[in-house]
Amino acid sequence: MFEVQDVRIDPESRRAWRGADEVVLSRKEFDLVQALIARAGDIVSREELMRDVWHTTFWTSSKTIDVHLGWVRRKLGDDSRRPRLITTIRGKGLRFETEPPA
């Protein structure tokens, strides 16, 4: 079980919650959240996400990640313009924040 801020995931049952509410995630969405939350506070590169979530090192565009990230943010109630959970670190990757920004 991983818990960061008010997001909790159970890798064994592949279930996720935001606060008391269960969040239904697709397989890839869950894998993306798990990859980020397991390394909460660290920057995870897009290359690492493609390898760990999509099991490939070949990619020509980050649109796949961006689309899935958009769905995840929407389902978790994270505003993409002012994210509090998953932030984009320009030129580096993504980070699941351990605490909401001040």
Buried (B, 14 or more C-beta within 10 A) or exposed (E): EBEBBBBBBEBEEEBBBBEEEEBEBEEBBBBBBBBBBBBBEEBBEBEBBBBBBBEEEEBEEBEBBEEBBEBBBEBBBBEEEEBBBBBBEEEEBBBBBEEEEE
